[in-house]
Amino acid sequence: VQMDNQFSPRKVPSVCSFRYGLSLLLHVCNSIIMSQRMCLSLTMVVMVNSSDPHGVPNASTEDSLDVMKNPVYNWSPKTQGIIFSSIFYGILIIQIPVGYLSEKYSIKKMIGSALFLSSLFSLILPMAAEGGEAWIIACRAAQGVSQGSALIAQHAIWVKWAPPLERGRLTSLSLSGVLLGPFIVLLVTGFICQSLGWPVVFYIFGACGCGVSLLWFLLFYDDPKTHPCISVSEKNYILSSLNQQSSSRTRSLPIKAMIKSLPLWAIVFGSFAFHWTNNIMLFYTPTFVDSNLHVNVKENGLLSALPYLFAWSFGILAGHAADFFLSRNILRLNTIRKLFSTLGLFLPPFFGLCLVHLSFSFSSTIVFLILTGSTGSFCMAGLLINGLDIAPSYYGFLKGVTNVIGMIGGLISSILCGMILNENPESGWFKIFFLTAGVNVTSLLFCLIFGKAEIQDWDKDRTEQTRL
């Protein structure tokens, strides 16, 4: 990418700049969204800790107060599973439409409104739980629609705000909020439930989300051209670095060309494998800790949170490393994307197999558990932003499509994981990580062979877009 020396990266502020402030704001938004999504997984333990929602007749005053703070419900495991999964149905149905619309309408309004609605549903969720299973399922599904909209629409931001030499660090900083959210939830939710009651968990994260949505409407603008506070030097630097990648929002989608595009299929297969592994660790890390380390609930929450803390760190590190390699001409962009995709897809199943075969002590188990759950975040500088390299004009739509396919992979892996553990809880983990290794290595080979990091012909302005 050739840039005018007047606006070289070294002469334009980076850390104290609006584009990095925007990335940090998105980081906070993503943390809030994931906190709102995941807090139910831990509060559910308290919400169904008794088959009698009204307690027992001879309960002490302390027990009665505890029940008042923590209402309980007689929900079967099947009902709990439906409540858990309901948010994903909302996310699945909205991602492709939002990905397409994000190329045409205001991102500011889409993300701000989606975050506010998700926070509002978090605030009313305790009331929905009082109304019964149908109400809480509907509330979670609607929250999923809101969260899916915010998580997909944000990717279109970087088409206009991220200079090519800074895409890795800007996107990894914003996306790493998805990893920080679960860490915060697993760390504090148990203490909040014990001291204040589980409804307060939803009130806290809902109120935080409303506050952040207000900041979003005040601080974000769709285009650096229209931002009233951005410096002239930063504005010119961003615009001059993107002058070769103008997007045509009025063009129709080149569906046939997309279907025939092997670099796009490389991203699809990579996303499938990434979500396959990520969902297993997301849902079953506490189960692994409980069955193998035999610790109490609070310690389980802390140990389950540690991989997310390291994943958050690795994701940010990957973005900075990728931009360093690119800006210093150490590696080509295509090589950088394949390098971090390889690390993100190969290391998790490798350390997973080490976890079940080479863990002979408590400390070694924790080390391999952390590495298994955290190294997948290297994909943030690889396949997870590769769509921005090959088709910036259609990045929002492509992100919606690849995310949906990836989430399908995640749903399949979580179901298979449950079936394997149900048949053989002891040796089932080897089968799980061996199967994961097969999926990841196969997808990785496809990515390495067919993956690209250049704008494809079907996204270039000079290419005829009549193939539908």
Secondary structure as GFF3:
##gff-version 3
##sequence-region A 1 468
A	DSSP	three_ten_helix	5	7	.	.	.	ID=ss1
A	DSSP	three_ten_helix	9	11	.	.	.	ID=ss2
A	DSSP	alpha_helix	18	47	.	.	.	ID=ss3
A	DSSP	alpha_helix	61	69	.	.	.	ID=ss4
A	DSSP	alpha_helix	77	101	.	.	.	ID=ss5
A	DSSP	alpha_helix	107	131	.	.	.	ID=ss6
A	DSSP	alpha_helix	133	153	.	.	.	ID=ss7
A	DSSP	three_ten_helix	154	157	.	.	.	ID=ss8
A	DSSP	alpha_helix	158	161	.	.	.	ID=ss9
A	DSSP	three_ten_helix	164	166	.	.	.	ID=ss10
A	DSSP	alpha_helix	167	175	.	.	.	ID=ss11
A	DSSP	alpha_helix	177	195	.	.	.	ID=ss12
A	DSSP	alpha_helix	198	219	.	.	.	ID=ss13
A	DSSP	alpha_helix	232	241	.	.	.	ID=ss14
A	DSSP	alpha_helix	255	260	.	.	.	ID=ss15
A	DSSP	alpha_helix	262	293	.	.	.	ID=ss16
A	DSSP	alpha_helix	297	327	.	.	.	ID=ss17
A	DSSP	alpha_helix	333	357	.	.	.	ID=ss18
A	DSSP	alpha_helix	362	374	.	.	.	ID=ss19
A	DSSP	three_ten_helix	375	381	.	.	.	ID=ss20
A	DSSP	three_ten_helix	383	385	.	.	.	ID=ss21
A	DSSP	alpha_helix	386	390	.	.	.	ID=ss22
A	DSSP	three_ten_helix	392	394	.	.	.	ID=ss23
A	DSSP	alpha_helix	395	423	.	.	.	ID=ss24
A	DSSP	alpha_helix	428	450	.	.	.	ID=ss25
A	DSSP	three_ten_helix	457	459	.	.	.	ID=ss26
###
